[in-house]
Amino acid sequence: MPKERTYRFCFGPWNLSEGQDPYGPPTRPAQTFDWKLGKLRELGFEAMMFHDDDAVPDVDSKTDAQVAREARELRKKLRDAGVAAEIVAPRLWFDPHTIDGAYTNNDARCRRYAIDRSRRCIDIAKMLDCDLIVLWLAREGSYIRESKNARKCVDYLVEAVDAMLEHDPKIRIAIEPKPNEPMDLAYIPTIGHALALAQLTRDPKRVGCLIESAHALLAGLDPADEIDFACAFGKLWSLHLNDQNGLKFDQDKPFGSANLRVAFNQVRALERNRYGARGEYVAFDVHPFRTTRPEHWTLHLENSRRTFLRLVEKARTYPEAEARQLVADRNYAALDQLVLEHLMGR
């Protein structure tokens, strides 16, 4: 494993959240985008993730000319800071049109809204010199299975992706699957579903995926296996590393904070697949603990990167020859202990 290879890191404005959750108000004061961009540069991160309305607030209320002007202003701000736009994603789960789904809504007018909004997101991404569009299919599912025709919904999803691919021949689309929340059950819950959907589109080579650690765990899967699976197809184009304590709501804990061994195996998977060698970023989709004081606001990001880099060292110094012999001997008890002692610093 070439030790000289390095990783590039990014996060999004939402990763400096104010502490509000469904059960309580914010615990930290709101901060401007400029403050968040300053923190990103201060921490030495190279890129920022965006939703379309992170880039252009209240995007639906603005004309095309206004959207273009604000997107170009943001591009200049990013260039001046030496920061790239890693991804842009249409935020399709806040609008009244998407209460019952966006691309899979039963109402054709609402489906048209979702596709039109996605085209506008693509236009914003182009103005930010970004070619990667992420689709988190937040409301593409149902609360009541009889309320939708799941077979038709596959067609609706393909129709939406095809419309985006046709809108711009250079953009790529990365599907970010999640099995639940906010929907009870999602139509595209895993990376396997996302990559299968890609094959139905007009240009499968331009449709890949984004893996989030917590989303894989919520599906009862190991994120490292999801990483290897996506990389086998050459389709892991972005990554959200975080952690999750059990099969509950999406917690976005700092990377490695709940299960260090699961985090270690994710890093090993990234290493063996040479993730980042084609310019991909490592993103931390993590949130501060609600109790975090403003003076400690960025520690969850600093700690996630620190843990990741320590695990890179552990992956690159893993005793491969000894491990291979234990595998050949089928001595998995000794292999298990080998991994534990390596992580503990034997």
C-alpha positions, 0 to 999 in steps of 0.5 A: 500500500503506497504510504505517500498517498494522501486524502482530501477532506470536506464537510458541509455548512450543516455540519456546524449545526446549532443543536436544534433537534425534534425535541428542543431548540438550538443550543448555540447561536446561529452563524453566517455562511462566511463564518462557516467557510472561515472555520473550514479554511482554519481547520485545513479542509479543502472542499465544501459540500452544498445543498442547492439552497446552501449555495443560493438561499431561498432558491425557489423564490428567485429568478434564473438571473438572480440564481446565476448572480448569487452562484457566481458570487459564491464561486468567487468567494470559494476561489478566493478562499482556495476551497472547492465545491465537492458536491451539490444536492437538491434539497427536495424534502422541505417544500410543500410539493414533496410532503408525499415524495419528490420524484415518486409523488403520486401527483404528476405536478409535484414530480415535475417540481422535483425534476425542475428543482433538480435541473436548477440544482445542476445549473448551480453546480455548473456555476460552482465548477462542480460536476457531481450531483448527490441525490439523497432520496429522502422522501422516496418511499412510503409510510403506508405501502398501499399508498403507492405503486412501488413498481411505478416508483422505480419508473418515476426515479429512472425518469427523474435521473434521465431528465437530469442526465439529459439536462447536462451531458457532463454531470455525474449523479451519485445516489445516497441511499438510506433505509428509513427516516424520514420515510418509514421505508425507502425504495432505494435503501442500500448501495445495491439498490442504487447501483441497480437503479443506475443500470436502468438509466439512459447513461449508467456510466454517469450514475454512481453512489455516495456511501454514508456510514450511518445509513449502512448501519441503519440497514443492518449492513457493514459500511466496509462491505458497502464500500468494497461493493461500490468500488467493485463497480467503480462507482464510489464517487463520494463518501460520508463518514460518521458513526451510529449507535444502533438501529435508531435515528440517524445520529451522525456521530464523530467517525469511529466514536461508537465502533472503532473496529467498524471504522478501521475496516472502512478505512482498510476498504478505502485503502485497498480500493485506492479511494481518493486517487481519482480526486475523490474527497473524504467527507465527514457528515457529523454533527456536534453533540447537542451539549457542545459549547460554542468554543468547542464547535468544531471538535467533532470535525477535527476529531473525525479527521484525526481518527481517520488519519490514525486509522490510515496509519493502522491500516498501512501497518497492519501485519498482513503476512501474519494475518494471511497465515492465520486466515490460511490456518482458519485460526479466526480466534487468533485473527480476531485478537490480532486485530484488537491488539493492533488497534490497541497499540500492541 
